[in-house]
Amino acid sequence: MQITVFKEIVSSIAGTNAAKIVDLLYDKKNINEFIIAKKLKLTINQTRNVLYKLADEGLVSFIRKKDRKKGGWYTYFWTLNFGKSLQKFRDKLNLEIENIKKDIHIKKTHQFFICPNCHSEYTTEEALLAQYACPECGEILELKSHVQEIQELEKKIARLQKVLDEINLEIGVVTGQEEKTKKRRLRAEVKKKEKERKARKKEKVRLAKKEERAKRKKKAERKAKRKKNKKIKKKRK
């Protein structure tokens, strides 16, 4: 389900080459752009152009690394953004369903006339101005029934709604996975910070003890020096 949806979305944004990119990036992370270009048989600039279009829509993300072997140029590594792609497709479906509902409303609340000869369609106002004769061929216009069209449109809405329900389930799964990943990352960060805090505390204690030992040593040295000086004074007397 996901890969078909992704292909449809990215193709509408960046062309047919973008659909091939989905095959390369699906269920993978941080794919080298030169590998992508080679697989697609495109130049690196053509490949980047497609990827940048998808990145602008938030459908792919990247990290970059400096390649010192190639003079310090940056190489980009790309990952497909499943969650964002599904949300884009959901928005597209919602818009399509909304437009069909508007079309149904118009067909239910407005009359239309049709020419039985050339099949041109006219609103009530247009038919009245033409005195109910087709402006194209002169044939008498007939009142058009939209019952069958409305039924077909309602069936289409039902099909789209079914797909939309599946997409919402997919989004729930992906969001759940992303949330788990986020929680694991946060736990790891908290654990790391706690470890660093303990290390700093331990180092602080170590330095405090070291300083205390140094003070005691210096104090002992001063005491020994005073004692020695007293002995010297006694001998002189």
N, C-alpha and C positions, 0 to 999 in steps of 0.2 A: 504493500500500500504506500509506504513512505516514499520509496524510490520513484514510483510512477508520478506521485504528486510533485516531488521535487523537480523532476524533469519538465513537467508542464509549467511550473512556476518559473524556473530559470530560463526556459526557452522563450517565454513571453517577454522576459526582461532583456536577455543578452543574445538571443538567437540560438540556432540549432547546435552550434559548437558548445554552448553552455550545458546542453543536455548530456553531452559526452563527458563533461567535467564531473557531473554527478556520479557517473559510474566509477570514476577514478577516486573520488573523495568519499563516497558512501562508506560509512562505518570505519573510517580511518581518520588519523589526525596528523597535522603538520606535514603535508606532502610537498616536496620540493617542486617549485614552479618549473624548473628545467625538465623534470621528469614528466610533468603534466604536458608541457609543450611538445616533448618528444612523442608521447603517447597519442596526442591529438594531431601530430604532424603539422604543427603551426609554429610560426616564429615566436620567440619569447615575448616580443612586443604585442603580437596578436593575442597571445595567451593572457598577458597582463591586462590588456584592454577588456577582455571578457570578465576576468576575475575582479577588476576594479568596479565594473558595472554591478556585479553581484555584491561586492563589498559595500557599495553605496546604499544598497537596499538592506544591508545587514544579513544577507543570506550566507556569506562566508566571512571568516575571520582569518587573520594571519599573524605570524610572528616573523621577525627578520633577524638574520644573523650575518655578521660581517665575515666575508670570505677573504682571508689574508692571502690565500694562494692566487686570488684573482685581483690583486691590487687594492684590497680593502673594500670592494664593492659589496653591497648588501644583497643577500639572496632571501627570497620570501618563501615561507612555508604555509600552506593553506589548509583550512579545515571547514567543512560544511556545517552551517548552523541549522540543525534540524528544527529546533523550536521556533526560530524566526521564520523559517520557510513555511512551516505549518500554519503559523499565524497569518502570514501573507495570503495563503490559499484560503483560509477561513474567511478573511476579510473580502476576498474576491467572490466567494460563494454567497456570503451575506448580501453583498451589493447586487449580485445577479438575481437572487431571490426577491430582493426588495424591488428591483426594476420590473420583474415579471408581475409582482403583486400590483404595482402601479398600472401596468398594461391591462391586467384583468379588471381593475377598478374602472378604467376608462371605457373598456368594452362593455361593461355592465351598466354604466351610467350614461353613455352617449350612443346616439344612433349614427350609423354609417350607411352609405349607399354605394352600390357597386354596378359597374357596367357589365351586363351579361355577354357583351361582345368582346371588349378589349380588357376586361377584368380590372380596370382602374377603379380605385376606391376614393370616396369623397366624404367629407363631413357633412352634417345637415346644412350648415351655412353655405358650403360650396355647392351642394346640390340645389339649394334654393336659388342661389345666384344664377345657376345654369338652367333654371326652370326644369330641373330633374331630367335634363337631357345630357348625355355624355359630351363634354367639350371636345373630345378627341374624335368620336365617330358619329355622334348624334343619336345613339341608341338610348331608349328610355331607361333611366336608372332604376334599380330595384333595391329595396331595403335589405340590407345584409344581416344575416343571423350570425352571431358570434358564439353560439352555444358550443359547437364542436371545438372551435379555437380555444375557448375558455377551459373546456375539459382537458384539452391537450396541455395547456399551460399549467393547469393545476396538477396534472400528472408529472410534468417536468419539475414543478416545485417539490413534489413528494420525493422524486429521485434525488434532487439536489439536497434536500433536507436529510435524506438518508446518508449521503456522502458527508454532509456537514456534521452529522452525529458521529460518524466514524472518525472524522478529523478531530473533533473535540475530544474523543477518547484517546486518540494518538497524542494530542497536546497534553492531556492529563498524564499520560505515561512518561512523555519526554520531560515535562515539568517536574514530575516526581523524581525522575532519574537525576535531573539537573540539581534539584533541591538536595538530594542525598549527597551528590558530589560536592555541593556547596557546603553542606554540614560537615562532611569529612574534611574538607579543606580548612574550614573554620576550627574544627577540633584539632587538626594538625598544627594550625597557627597558634592556638591557645596553648597547646602542649609545648610548642617550641619556645613561646614567650615565657612560659612557666619555667622551663628548663634554663633559659637564659637568665631569668630573674634569680633562680636558685644559685646559678653559677656566679652571678654578680655578688649575691649575698655571701657566698662562700669565700669569694675573693676578698670581699670587704673585711670579713672576719679574719682571714689569713693575714691581710695587711695590718689590721688592728693588732693582732697578736705579735706580728713582726715588729711593729712600732713599739709595743709594750716591752718586748724583749730588749730592743735597742735602748729604751729608756732605763730599764733595770741595769743593763750592762754599763751604760754611761754613769748611772748613779753609783754602781759598785766601783767603777774605775775612779770616780771622784773621791769616794770614801777611802779606797785603798791609797790614793795619792795623799789624802790628808793624814792618814795613819803613818804613811812613810815619812811625810814632812815632820810629823811630831817626833818620830824616832831620831831623825837627823838633828833636830833642835836639842833633844835630850843629850845626844852624844857631844854636841858642841859645848854644852854646859859643863 
